[in-house]
Amino acid sequence: MALFSFYNVRKPRQFEHKPIYWDPHKEAMEERVRKVKREMGLEETEEEYKPQIKGTFIEGTSHLKRSREKGENSRSREYKNVKLLVALAVLVLLFWYLFWK
């Protein structure tokens, strides 16, 4: 009975990440040097990265891409699933009526 107790509940271990070494002055200096080089034209300008997340999952999967090209959306897929379930229920009832009754 000592395996389970309401009074002595263990808490999960917390994740603690302590960086080995980080020099904020060096990082700030590198950023300033990069900025000055961009202003002088010595370094190519890097465009800010803005992720385009919307739609990338669909473009990566073939079956979702096909359904999008057909013009299907989530509501039409849901409607197809309901029709399939109703048809399956009718077939089960018909099978039961013909063979077990």
All heavy atoms as an XYZ file, in Angstrom:
873
protein
N       0.807     -1.199      0.000
C       0.000      0.000      0.000
C       0.847      1.259      0.000
O       0.320      2.335     -0.110
C      -0.917     -0.002      1.220
C      -1.940     -1.123      1.229
S      -2.957     -1.128     -0.228
C      -4.267     -0.073      0.267
N       2.135      1.117      0.096
C       3.006      2.284      0.135
C       3.356      2.794     -1.264
O       4.087      3.751     -1.405
C       4.284      1.952      0.890
N       2.830      2.161     -2.300
C       3.156      2.579     -3.658
C       2.402      3.828     -4.086
O       2.862      4.597     -4.914
C       2.856      1.440     -4.638
C       3.687      0.181     -4.464
C       3.222     -0.891     -5.421
C       5.153      0.481     -4.680
N       1.224      4.057     -3.528
C       0.393      5.175     -3.954
C      -0.045      5.979     -2.740
O      -0.547      5.429     -1.774
C      -0.830      4.629     -4.701
C      -1.698      5.707     -5.268
C      -1.274      6.433     -6.361
C      -2.921      6.003     -4.699
C      -2.069      7.427     -6.888
C      -3.712      6.991     -5.220
C      -3.287      7.700     -6.321
N       0.155      7.292     -2.804
C      -0.202      8.130     -1.672
C      -0.706      9.475     -2.181
O      -0.177     10.039     -3.140
C       1.017      8.344     -0.779
O       0.722      9.295      0.208
N      -1.737      9.998     -1.522
C      -2.250     11.307     -1.886
C      -1.435     12.438     -1.262
O      -1.479     13.560     -1.715
C      -3.703     11.457     -1.423
C      -4.659     10.680     -2.266
C      -5.265      9.541     -1.766
C      -4.940     11.077     -3.560
C      -6.156      8.833     -2.531
C      -5.824     10.369     -4.333
C      -6.437      9.242     -3.822
N      -0.689     12.144     -0.225
C       0.002     13.185      0.519
C       1.398     13.472      0.012
O       1.893     14.574      0.150
C       0.048     12.803      2.007
C      -1.324     12.591      2.575
C      -1.763     11.318      2.907
C      -2.183     13.658      2.751
C      -3.029     11.114      3.426
C      -3.459     13.469      3.273
C      -3.873     12.192      3.592
O      -5.110     12.003      4.102
N       2.063     12.504     -0.556
C       3.448     12.681     -0.984
C       3.531     12.545     -2.507
O       4.110     11.607     -3.026
C       4.337     11.639     -0.298
C       5.802     11.945     -0.493
O       6.145     13.025     -0.945
N       6.649     11.000     -0.177
N       2.941     13.500     -3.219
C       2.923     13.456     -4.677
C       4.221     14.075     -5.197
O       4.550     15.215     -4.858
C       1.703     14.215     -5.230
C       1.716     14.194     -6.745
C       0.427     13.616     -4.683
N       4.937     13.309     -6.008
C       6.202     13.809     -6.559
C       5.933     14.774     -7.697
O       5.036     14.577     -8.498
C       7.044     12.648     -7.066
C       7.543     11.776     -5.951
C       8.319     10.603     -6.450
N       9.201     10.951     -7.551
C       9.945     10.105     -8.209
N       9.928      8.834     -7.877
N      10.714     10.480     -9.190
N       6.732     15.807     -7.790
C       6.611     16.776     -8.869
C       7.574     16.382     -9.989
O       8.664     15.866     -9.719
C       6.953     18.176     -8.363
C       5.952     18.684     -7.358
C       6.287     20.078     -6.933
C       5.272     20.546     -5.897
N       5.572     21.876     -5.411
N       7.213     16.637    -11.250
C       8.120     16.297    -12.343
C       9.363     17.178    -12.320
O       9.336     18.319    -11.847
C       7.291     16.559    -13.592
C       6.186     17.430    -13.167
C       5.959     17.184    -11.717
N      10.447     16.623    -12.839
C      11.684     17.395    -12.887
C      11.548     18.541    -13.883
O      10.949     18.388    -14.935
C      12.851     16.502    -13.313
C      13.281     15.556    -12.215
C      14.487     14.790    -12.638
N      14.042     13.703    -13.516
C      14.820     13.046    -14.332
N      16.079     13.342    -14.431
N      14.331     12.084    -15.077
N      12.128     19.666    -13.570
C      12.086     20.829    -14.441
C      13.284     20.830    -15.375
O      14.361     20.375    -15.014
C      12.101     22.118    -13.606
C      10.902     22.271    -12.702
C       9.632     22.484    -13.483
O       9.615     23.199    -14.467
N       8.567     21.843    -13.037
N      13.082     21.361    -16.577
C      14.171     21.473    -17.533
C      14.942     22.744    -17.232
O      14.379     23.836    -17.184
C      13.630     21.525    -18.961
C      14.683     21.734    -19.991
C      15.532     20.710    -20.353
C      14.846     22.974    -20.595
C      16.501     20.895    -21.307
C      15.815     23.173    -21.541
C      16.647     22.130    -21.901
N      16.221     22.605    -17.024
C      17.070     23.763    -16.761
C      18.243     23.726    -17.724
O      19.059     22.809    -17.698
C      17.598     23.730    -15.328
C      16.525     23.885    -14.284
C      17.103     23.844    -12.888
O      18.284     24.192    -12.698
O      16.367     23.442    -11.982
N      18.310     24.721    -18.602
C      19.420     24.796    -19.547
C      20.323     25.950    -19.131
O      19.896     27.108    -19.098
C      18.915     25.031    -20.970
C      20.014     25.266    -21.947
N      20.882     24.281    -22.343
C      20.411     26.385    -22.589
C      21.763     24.786    -23.192
N      21.488     26.059    -23.356
N      21.537     25.638    -18.824
C      22.507     26.659    -18.473
C      23.553     26.689    -19.582
O      24.286     25.715    -19.777
C      23.166     26.332    -17.133
C      22.177     26.309    -15.993
C      22.816     25.878    -14.717
C      21.742     25.763    -13.634
N      22.235     25.110    -12.453
N      23.608     27.785    -20.356
C      24.579     27.831    -21.445
C      26.011     27.751    -20.907
O      26.318     28.275    -19.834
C      24.318     29.164    -22.126
C      23.508     29.959    -21.169
C      22.828     29.003    -20.246
N      26.861     27.095    -21.663
C      28.243     26.925    -21.230
C      28.955     28.280    -21.205
O      29.576     28.653    -20.224
C      28.970     25.945    -22.164
C      28.323     24.573    -22.060
C      30.445     25.869    -21.814
C      28.840     23.586    -23.070
N      28.823     29.037    -22.321
C      29.462     30.338    -22.361
C      28.720     31.200    -23.358
O      28.447     30.775    -24.483
C      30.927     30.216    -22.775
C      31.623     31.549    -22.826
C      31.986     32.202    -21.674
C      31.883     32.160    -24.041
C      32.594     33.435    -21.716
C      32.499     33.391    -24.093
C      32.858     34.029    -22.929
O      33.455     35.244    -22.980
N      28.408     32.429    -22.963
C      27.744     33.363    -23.854
C      28.275     34.751    -23.555
O      28.244     35.215    -22.410
C      26.233     33.307    -23.639
C      25.504     34.304    -24.473
C      25.519     34.423    -25.823
C      24.636     35.331    -24.002
N      24.704     35.447    -26.234
C      24.150     36.022    -25.126
C      24.207     35.720    -22.744
C      23.270     37.087    -25.032
C      23.330     36.783    -22.660
C      22.865     37.453    -23.792
N      28.774     35.389    -24.573
C      29.342     36.723    -24.415
C      28.432     37.719    -25.137
O      28.480     37.835    -26.364
C      30.755     36.771    -25.003
C      31.456     38.066    -24.683
O      30.886     38.895    -23.952
O      32.590     38.248    -25.174
N      27.584     38.435    -24.402
C      26.668     39.362    -25.070
C      27.384     40.513    -25.756
O      26.923     41.019    -26.774
C      25.769     39.857    -23.935
C      26.523     39.600    -22.692
C      27.401     38.420    -22.963
N      28.543     40.926    -25.240
C      29.295     42.023    -25.858
C      29.828     41.607    -27.223
O      29.776     42.370    -28.184
C      30.437     42.457    -24.942
C      29.968     42.941    -23.610
N      29.226     44.087    -23.450
C      30.103     42.412    -22.366
C      28.933     44.259    -22.165
N      29.454     43.243    -21.483
N      30.332     40.388    -27.318
C      30.857     39.892    -28.584
C      29.730     39.767    -29.613
O      29.891     40.134    -30.776
C      31.535     38.541    -28.384
C      32.119     37.963    -29.640
C      32.775     36.637    -29.370
C      33.317     36.019    -30.655
N      33.850     34.679    -30.430
N      28.588     39.273    -29.174
C      27.450     39.128    -30.082
C      26.974     40.496    -30.580
O      26.674     40.661    -31.761
C      26.324     38.406    -29.359
C      25.199     37.998    -30.259
C      24.201     37.136    -29.530
O      24.587     36.053    -29.054
O      23.030     37.563    -29.451
N      26.909     41.482    -29.692
C      26.492     42.829    -30.090
C      27.511     43.443    -31.046
O      27.135     44.114    -32.020
C      26.328     43.709    -28.851
N      28.808     43.200    -30.797
C      29.857     43.735    -31.669
C      29.758     43.120    -33.070
O      29.879     43.822    -34.075
C      31.236     43.449    -31.074
C      32.377     43.916    -31.950
S      32.362     45.677    -32.176
C      33.545     46.117    -30.952
N      29.521     41.811    -33.154
C      29.385     41.154    -34.452
C      28.181     41.689    -35.218
O      28.243     41.885    -36.431
C      29.267     39.643    -34.267
C      30.557     38.986    -33.847
C      30.380     37.509    -33.531
O      29.213     37.029    -33.511
O      31.396     36.846    -33.291
N      27.100     41.958    -34.512
C      25.909     42.513    -35.165
C      26.187     43.916    -35.688
O      25.775     44.266    -36.807
C      24.735     42.533    -34.184
C      23.454     43.050    -34.778
C      22.958     42.202    -35.929
O      23.143     40.961    -35.928
O      22.378     42.802    -36.868
N      26.905     44.736    -34.913
C      27.245     46.082    -35.377
C      28.157     46.034    -36.591
O      27.979     46.789    -37.549
C      27.918     46.870    -34.248
C      26.956     47.329    -33.177
C      27.583     48.373    -32.266
N      28.782     47.891    -31.592
C      28.820     47.401    -30.361
N      27.715     47.344    -29.659
N      29.954     47.002    -29.828
N      29.143     45.121    -36.594
C      30.058     44.991    -37.728
C      29.281     44.557    -38.970
O      29.490     45.080    -40.072
C      31.196     43.992    -37.394
C      31.968     43.600    -38.635
C      32.124     44.583    -36.346
N      28.369     43.620    -38.820
C      27.553     43.162    -39.942
C      26.711     44.303    -40.505
O      26.591     44.477    -41.722
C      26.650     42.026    -39.476
C      26.632     40.868    -40.425
C      25.783     39.714    -39.965
N      26.330     39.040    -38.790
C      25.707     38.847    -37.639
N      24.485     39.285    -37.480
N      26.288     38.231    -36.640
N      26.150     45.119    -39.607
C      25.312     46.239    -40.031
C      26.137     47.278    -40.797
O      25.714     47.768    -41.842
C      24.665     46.877    -38.808
C      23.709     47.984    -39.121
C      23.083     48.525    -37.852
C      22.184     49.693    -38.163
N      21.631     50.284    -36.951
N      27.342     47.580    -40.315
C      28.204     48.555    -40.981
C      28.641     48.032    -42.344
O      28.659     48.771    -43.337
C      29.431     48.892    -40.087
C      30.468     49.685    -40.863
C      28.992     49.666    -38.861
N      28.984     46.756    -42.432
C      29.379     46.178    -43.718
C      28.235     46.236    -44.719
O      28.462     46.505    -45.903
C      29.836     44.730    -43.536
C      31.226     44.615    -42.975
C      31.656     43.163    -42.929
C      33.065     43.032    -42.393
N      33.505     41.635    -42.332
N      27.011     46.002    -44.265
C      25.862     46.098    -45.160
C      25.672     47.529    -45.642
O      25.381     47.767    -46.806
C      24.591     45.637    -44.446
C      24.208     44.236    -44.819
C      22.883     43.836    -44.249
N      23.123     43.117    -43.005
C      22.513     43.309    -41.862
N      21.564     44.192    -41.760
N      22.827     42.620    -40.793
N      25.867     48.499    -44.745
C      25.708     49.910    -45.129
C      26.785     50.343    -46.109
O      26.539     51.149    -46.998
C      25.734     50.798    -43.889
C      24.504     50.678    -43.030
C      24.604     51.476    -41.745
O      25.674     52.086    -41.502
O      23.626     51.476    -40.983
N      28.000     49.801    -45.960
C      29.096     50.166    -46.860
C      29.012     49.418    -48.185
O      29.683     49.781    -49.144
C      30.440     49.886    -46.189
C      30.718     50.801    -45.014
S      32.226     50.409    -44.154
C      33.444     50.521    -45.437
N      28.228     48.380    -48.249
C      28.092     47.628    -49.488
C      29.104     46.514    -49.619
O      29.232     45.924    -50.694
N      29.867     46.218    -48.573
C      30.855     45.152    -48.640
C      30.204     43.778    -48.512
O      30.733     42.783    -49.009
C      31.898     45.326    -47.536
C      32.722     46.613    -47.597
C      33.628     46.708    -46.386
C      33.526     46.658    -48.884
N      29.069     43.732    -47.854
C      28.401     42.468    -47.637
C      27.032     42.525    -48.320
O      26.372     43.550    -48.339
C      28.218     42.243    -46.132
C      27.666     40.885    -45.775
C      27.593     40.716    -44.271
O      28.626     40.848    -43.610
O      26.486     40.461    -43.781
N      26.633     41.413    -48.905
C      25.331     41.370    -49.553
C      24.240     41.514    -48.508
O      24.358     41.019    -47.395
C      25.155     40.045    -50.296
C      26.121     39.853    -51.428
C      25.911     38.524    -52.112
O      24.905     37.849    -51.813
O      26.753     38.157    -52.932
N      23.178     42.183    -48.902
C      22.079     42.359    -47.954
C      21.293     41.066    -47.852
O      20.994     40.412    -48.845
C      21.142     43.484    -48.414
O      20.627     43.164    -49.699
C      21.879     44.812    -48.465
N      21.000     40.720    -46.641
C      20.193     39.541    -46.381
C      18.783     40.000    -46.055
O      18.577     40.848    -45.196
C      20.760     38.756    -45.197
C      22.146     38.217    -45.427
C      22.670     37.514    -44.183
O      21.872     37.252    -43.268
O      23.865     37.245    -44.144
N      17.831     39.448    -46.763
C      16.457     39.795    -46.468
C      16.052     39.106    -45.164
O      16.512     38.017    -44.854
C      15.549     39.334    -47.600
C      15.826     40.046    -48.902
C      14.908     39.551    -50.000
O      13.899     38.889    -49.682
O      15.211     39.833    -51.150
N      15.219     39.786    -44.439
C      14.734     39.212    -43.193
C      13.899     37.976    -43.504
O      13.087     37.978    -44.428
C      13.901     40.220    -42.415
C      14.709     41.367    -41.866
C      15.667     40.917    -40.781
O      15.295     40.037    -39.982
O      16.781     41.442    -40.748
N      14.091     36.923    -42.736
C      13.366     35.684    -42.944
C      11.979     35.792    -42.341
O      11.814     36.029    -41.150
C      14.122     34.521    -42.304
C      13.377     33.224    -42.364
C      13.204     32.571    -43.575
C      12.816     32.668    -41.228
C      12.510     31.386    -43.645
C      12.126     31.477    -41.287
C      11.977     30.850    -42.502
O      11.284     29.668    -42.566
N      10.978     35.680    -43.183
C       9.595     35.670    -42.714
C       8.983     34.364    -43.184
O       8.743     34.182    -44.379
C       8.830     36.850    -43.289
C       9.317     38.176    -42.771
C       8.542     39.311    -43.353
C       9.113     40.621    -42.859
N       8.452     41.765    -43.476
N       8.772     33.446    -42.282
C       8.265     32.137    -42.703
C       6.838     32.221    -43.233
O       6.005     32.929    -42.686
C       8.322     31.298    -41.429
C       8.239     32.295    -40.331
C       8.923     33.539    -40.840
N       6.616     31.547    -44.329
C       5.281     31.439    -44.906
C       4.739     30.067    -44.530
O       4.862     29.113    -45.283
C       5.339     31.616    -46.425
C       5.842     32.958    -46.871
C       4.882     34.068    -46.484
O       3.668     33.862    -46.410
N       5.414     35.244    -46.218
N       4.172     29.960    -43.360
C       3.737     28.677    -42.848
C       2.394     28.270    -43.444
O       2.166     27.097    -43.715
C       3.669     28.730    -41.310
C       5.068     28.914    -40.756
C       3.022     27.483    -40.757
C       5.118     29.085    -39.275
N       1.542     29.235    -43.692
C       0.204     28.911    -44.160
C       0.270     28.234    -45.533
O       0.785     28.790    -46.492
C      -0.639     30.176    -44.253
C      -2.074     29.921    -44.595
C      -2.874     31.192    -44.566
C      -4.327     30.891    -44.828
N      -5.123     32.105    -44.762
N      -0.244     27.027    -45.606
C      -0.304     26.302    -46.866
C       0.901     25.437    -47.162
O       0.893     24.703    -48.141
N       1.949     25.486    -46.367
C       3.139     24.699    -46.681
C       2.922     23.220    -46.419
O       3.486     22.392    -47.125
C       4.353     25.179    -45.870
O       4.033     25.136    -44.480
C       4.745     26.583    -46.262
N       2.091     22.870    -45.446
C       1.835     21.460    -45.183
C       1.056     20.836    -46.331
O       1.340     19.724    -46.761
C       1.071     21.284    -43.871
C       0.778     19.855    -43.537
C       1.788     19.031    -43.091
C      -0.482     19.330    -43.705
C       1.545     17.706    -42.793
C      -0.747     18.013    -43.403
C       0.274     17.200    -42.954
N       0.079     21.573    -46.845
C      -0.727     21.059    -47.947
C       0.141     20.889    -49.191
O       0.003     19.908    -49.927
C      -1.917     22.001    -48.216
C      -2.886     21.928    -47.046
C      -2.613     21.663    -49.515
C      -4.035     22.884    -47.117
N       1.049     21.809    -49.438
C       1.913     21.699    -50.610
C       2.883     20.533    -50.490
O       3.369     20.028    -51.491
C       2.691     23.005    -50.821
C       1.805     24.179    -51.190
C       1.021     23.946    -52.472
O       1.584     23.377    -53.424
O      -0.159     24.316    -52.496
N       3.149     20.092    -49.285
C       4.087     18.993    -49.088
C       3.451     17.619    -49.187
O       4.155     16.622    -49.243
N       2.115     17.547    -49.210
C       1.443     16.250    -49.281
C       0.659     16.171    -50.576
O      -0.038     17.103    -50.963
C       0.479     16.068    -48.101
O      -0.438     17.155    -48.084
C       1.222     16.011    -46.788
N       0.758     15.037    -51.238
C       0.133     14.913    -52.558
C      -1.387     14.800    -52.471
O      -2.105     15.400    -53.282
C       0.712     13.717    -53.297
O       0.495     12.537    -52.549
N      -1.916     14.045    -51.509
C      -3.363     13.855    -51.450
C      -4.101     15.134    -51.066
O      -5.186     15.419    -51.576
C      -3.725     12.702    -50.511
C      -3.393     12.943    -49.078
N      -2.107     12.899    -48.603
C      -4.183     13.262    -48.030
C      -2.120     13.162    -47.309
N      -3.360     13.394    -46.936
N      -3.515     15.942    -50.191
C      -4.161     17.204    -49.839
C      -4.056     18.216    -50.973
O      -4.958     19.023    -51.190
C      -3.548     17.779    -48.565
C      -3.845     17.006    -47.283
C      -3.096     17.619    -46.117
C      -5.325     16.958    -47.007
N      -2.946     18.155    -51.718
C      -2.782     19.046    -52.856
C      -3.830     18.721    -53.928
O      -4.411     19.622    -54.529
C      -1.373     18.904    -53.436
C      -0.998     20.021    -54.394
C       0.343     19.799    -55.054
C       1.466     19.678    -54.094
N       2.776     19.559    -54.741
N      -4.064     17.417    -54.159
C      -5.074     17.016    -55.151
C      -6.463     17.490    -54.727
O      -7.235     17.981    -55.555
C      -5.078     15.505    -55.317
C      -4.037     15.001    -56.269
C      -4.315     13.545    -56.630
N      -4.441     12.694    -55.454
C      -3.462     11.952    -54.952
N      -2.276     11.942    -55.527
N      -3.658     11.207    -53.874
N      -6.792     17.334    -53.438
C      -8.119     17.757    -52.989
C      -8.284     19.270    -53.077
O      -9.369     19.763    -53.369
C      -8.388     17.272    -51.569
O      -7.551     17.928    -50.650
N      -7.213     20.011    -52.872
C      -7.286     21.463    -53.010
C      -7.490     21.843    -54.472
O      -8.240     22.760    -54.791
C      -6.018     22.114    -52.475
C      -6.019     23.627    -52.678
C      -4.730     24.230    -52.270
N      -4.918     24.876    -50.980
C      -3.984     25.541    -50.358
N      -2.778     25.612    -50.860
N      -4.215     26.118    -49.214
N      -6.810     21.133    -55.396
C      -6.968     21.419    -56.814
C      -8.377     21.105    -57.297
O      -8.887     21.758    -58.200
C      -5.945     20.626    -57.625
C      -4.524     21.114    -57.451
C      -3.490     20.173    -58.045
O      -3.885     19.109    -58.569
O      -2.297     20.513    -57.978
N      -9.021     20.102    -56.692
C     -10.394     19.757    -57.051
C     -11.388     20.760    -56.481
O     -12.546     20.765    -56.864
C     -10.752     18.366    -56.526
C     -10.048     17.248    -57.230
C     -10.463     15.929    -56.608
C      -9.699     14.771    -57.171
N     -10.053     13.504    -56.488
N     -10.960     21.566    -55.539
C     -11.846     22.556    -54.934
C     -12.522     22.063    -53.681
O     -13.496     22.657    -53.219
N     -12.035     20.969    -53.119
C     -12.628     20.442    -51.900
C     -12.092     21.195    -50.683
O     -10.958     21.653    -50.676
C     -12.305     18.957    -51.747
C     -12.894     18.093    -52.819
C     -12.493     16.638    -52.656
O     -11.657     16.342    -51.787
O     -13.017     15.814    -53.409
N     -12.942     21.300    -49.676
C     -12.495     21.880    -48.416
C     -12.883     20.939    -47.285
O     -13.381     19.840    -47.516
C     -13.087     23.283    -48.215
C     -14.602     23.277    -48.278
O     -15.220     22.229    -48.263
N     -15.185     24.458    -48.360
N     -12.667     21.346    -46.062
C     -12.910     20.456    -44.932
C     -14.396     20.122    -44.789
O     -14.754     19.019    -44.390
C     -12.385     21.078    -43.644
O     -13.066     22.279    -43.368
N     -15.271     21.049    -45.136
C     -16.710     20.796    -45.013
C     -17.156     19.725    -46.009
O     -17.933     18.835    -45.675
C     -17.490     22.076    -45.235
C     -18.997     21.849    -45.139
C     -19.723     23.122    -45.150
N     -19.662     23.642    -43.788
C     -20.224     24.754    -43.404
N     -20.861     25.490    -44.265
N     -20.141     25.163    -42.163
N     -16.639     19.776    -47.234
C     -17.040     18.773    -48.217
C     -16.472     17.402    -47.856
O     -17.132     16.379    -48.070
C     -16.593     19.186    -49.619
O     -15.192     19.234    -49.708
N     -15.264     17.368    -47.291
C     -14.706     16.090    -46.851
C     -15.527     15.519    -45.700
O     -15.776     14.316    -45.628
C     -13.248     16.265    -46.433
C     -12.301     16.396    -47.597
C     -10.857     16.292    -47.150
N     -10.464     17.340    -46.224
C      -9.959     18.507    -46.581
N      -9.783     18.791    -47.845
N      -9.618     19.388    -45.675
N     -15.970     16.384    -44.797
C     -16.805     15.946    -43.677
C     -18.135     15.403    -44.185
O     -18.629     14.378    -43.705
C     -17.035     17.125    -42.730
C     -17.748     16.782    -41.454
C     -17.851     17.997    -40.560
O     -16.805     18.577    -40.228
O     -18.982     18.340    -40.196
N     -18.707     16.054    -45.179
C     -19.956     15.611    -45.767
C     -19.781     14.241    -46.419
O     -20.646     13.376    -46.305
C     -20.425     16.635    -46.794
C     -21.750     16.299    -47.440
C     -22.930     16.316    -46.708
C     -21.809     15.959    -48.782
C     -24.131     16.005    -47.298
C     -23.004     15.642    -49.380
C     -24.165     15.672    -48.642
O     -25.357     15.349    -49.225
N     -18.660     14.023    -47.100
C     -18.378     12.716    -47.707
C     -18.282     11.635    -46.635
O     -18.769     10.516    -46.819
C     -17.076     12.754    -48.507
C     -17.194     13.412    -49.838
C     -15.859     13.329    -50.554
C     -15.901     13.999    -51.890
N     -14.605     13.918    -52.572
N     -17.640     11.948    -45.515
C     -17.509     10.972    -44.428
C     -18.870     10.610    -43.843
O     -19.137      9.444    -43.547
C     -16.593     11.505    -43.328
C     -15.151     11.551    -43.765
O     -14.763     10.868    -44.702
N     -14.361     12.362    -43.084
N     -19.747     11.585    -43.681
C     -21.079     11.322    -43.149
C     -21.862     10.446    -44.126
O     -22.542      9.495    -43.719
C     -21.827     12.646    -42.860
C     -23.295     12.400    -42.561
C     -21.163     13.375    -41.707
N     -21.777     10.747    -45.421
C     -22.459      9.921    -46.413
C     -21.945      8.489    -46.381
O     -22.723      7.537    -46.480
C     -22.256     10.500    -47.821
C     -23.116     11.700    -48.106
C     -23.120     12.201    -49.532
C     -22.107     11.721    -50.473
N     -22.137     12.366    -51.790
N     -20.639      8.321    -46.206
C     -20.060      6.983    -46.143
C     -20.572      6.223    -44.920
O     -20.918      5.041    -45.012
C     -18.532      7.070    -46.117
C     -17.779      5.755    -46.066
C     -18.000      4.978    -47.351
C     -16.304      6.017    -45.845
N     -20.646      6.881    -43.779
C     -21.147      6.238    -42.565
C     -22.621      5.856    -42.688
O     -23.035      4.779    -42.244
C     -20.930      7.141    -41.350
C     -19.491      7.289    -40.883
C     -19.406      8.308    -39.756
C     -18.936      5.958    -40.435
N     -23.425      6.713    -43.300
C     -24.840      6.414    -43.487
C     -24.992      5.220    -44.421
O     -25.781      4.306    -44.165
C     -25.597      7.650    -44.012
C     -26.997      7.279    -44.496
C     -25.663      8.716    -42.941
N     -24.239      5.187    -45.507
C     -24.301      4.061    -46.444
C     -23.873      2.770    -45.759
O     -24.486      1.713    -45.964
C     -23.432      4.352    -47.660
N     -22.832      2.841    -44.940
C     -22.369      1.661    -44.220
C     -23.431      1.166    -43.238
O     -23.675     -0.043    -43.134
C     -21.064      1.972    -43.480
C     -20.374      0.822    -42.797
C     -19.948     -0.226    -43.816
C     -19.168      1.319    -42.025
N     -24.090      2.084    -42.551
C     -25.141      1.708    -41.610
C     -26.313      1.055    -42.344
O     -26.872      0.051    -41.874
C     -25.616      2.933    -40.829
N     -26.683      1.574    -43.511
C     -27.767      0.989    -44.295
C     -27.388     -0.414    -44.746
O     -28.198     -1.349    -44.677
C     -28.121      1.894    -45.496
C     -29.023      1.170    -46.487
C     -28.774      3.176    -45.007
N     -26.161     -0.602    -45.194
C     -25.711     -1.932    -45.616
C     -25.715     -2.926    -44.460
O     -26.103     -4.076    -44.622
C     -24.325     -1.848    -46.242
C     -24.272     -1.269    -47.651
C     -22.827     -1.132    -48.100
C     -25.048     -2.140    -48.614
N     -25.298     -2.498    -43.288
C     -25.289     -3.383    -42.118
C     -26.710     -3.770    -41.743
O     -26.998     -4.948    -41.466
C     -24.558     -2.713    -40.931
C     -24.820     -3.430    -39.634
C     -23.068     -2.640    -41.213
N     -27.632     -2.807    -41.745
C     -29.031     -3.111    -41.434
C     -29.638     -4.043    -42.479
O     -30.379     -4.979    -42.145
C     -29.841     -1.825    -41.335
C     -29.577     -0.978    -40.096
C     -30.336      0.336    -40.193
C     -29.978     -1.737    -38.850
N     -29.334     -3.817    -43.749
C     -29.833     -4.683    -44.814
C     -29.275     -6.095    -44.672
O     -30.014     -7.078    -44.802
C     -29.459     -4.092    -46.175
C     -29.995     -4.811    -47.404
C     -31.517     -4.738    -47.434
C     -29.393     -4.224    -48.653
N     -28.001     -6.205    -44.385
C     -27.370     -7.510    -44.176
C     -28.000     -8.229    -42.997
O     -28.309     -9.415    -43.063
C     -25.860     -7.324    -43.957
C     -25.098     -8.605    -43.849
C     -24.809     -9.361    -44.972
C     -24.659     -9.069    -42.616
C     -24.108    -10.526    -44.889
C     -23.976    -10.242    -42.508
C     -23.687    -10.986    -43.647
N     -28.231     -7.504    -41.910
C     -28.833     -8.108    -40.727
C     -30.259     -8.582    -41.016
O     -30.683     -9.645    -40.625
C     -28.850     -7.078    -39.585
C     -29.543     -7.575    -38.354
C     -29.069     -8.407    -37.423
C     -30.887     -7.245    -37.969
N     -30.007     -8.632    -36.462
C     -31.153     -7.924    -36.779
C     -31.871     -6.423    -38.518
C     -32.357     -7.814    -36.123
C     -33.075     -6.334    -37.864
C     -33.303     -7.032    -36.672
N     -31.042     -7.765    -41.749
C     -32.431     -8.115    -42.064
C     -32.521     -9.338    -42.972
O     -33.388    -10.178    -42.800
C     -33.119     -6.907    -42.730
C     -34.557     -7.146    -43.052
C     -35.523     -7.147    -42.049
C     -34.966     -7.380    -44.354
C     -36.848     -7.387    -42.337
C     -36.297     -7.609    -44.665
C     -37.232     -7.606    -43.644
O     -38.551     -7.849    -43.933
N     -31.599     -9.428    -43.950
C     -31.676    -10.534    -44.908
C     -31.147    -11.854    -44.336
O     -31.663    -12.922    -44.659
C     -30.911    -10.180    -46.170
C     -31.525     -9.090    -47.056
C     -30.618     -8.771    -48.217
C     -32.915     -9.487    -47.532
N     -30.120    -11.818    -43.516
C     -29.460    -13.060    -43.126
C     -29.736    -13.509    -41.691
O     -29.625    -14.691    -41.388
C     -27.943    -12.951    -43.352
C     -27.600    -12.863    -44.806
C     -27.180    -11.659    -45.357
C     -27.711    -13.966    -45.637
C     -26.859    -11.586    -46.694
C     -27.390    -13.891    -46.973
C     -26.959    -12.690    -47.513
N     -30.039    -12.619    -40.781
C     -30.220    -13.042    -39.404
C     -31.679    -12.974    -38.937
O     -32.003    -13.409    -37.868
C     -29.359    -12.221    -38.458
C     -27.995    -12.807    -38.324
C     -27.683    -14.036    -37.880
C     -26.765    -12.188    -38.656
N     -26.337    -14.226    -37.915
C     -25.738    -13.085    -38.396
C     -26.425    -10.951    -39.167
C     -24.413    -12.809    -38.598
C     -25.106    -10.657    -39.369
C     -24.116    -11.584    -39.085
N     -32.538    -12.437    -39.704
C     -33.934    -12.355    -39.273
C     -34.751    -13.489    -39.809
O     -34.596    -14.127    -40.718
C     -34.534    -11.031    -39.693
C     -35.853    -10.811    -39.015
C     -36.311     -9.421    -39.246
C     -37.640     -9.302    -38.488
N     -38.291     -8.111    -38.751
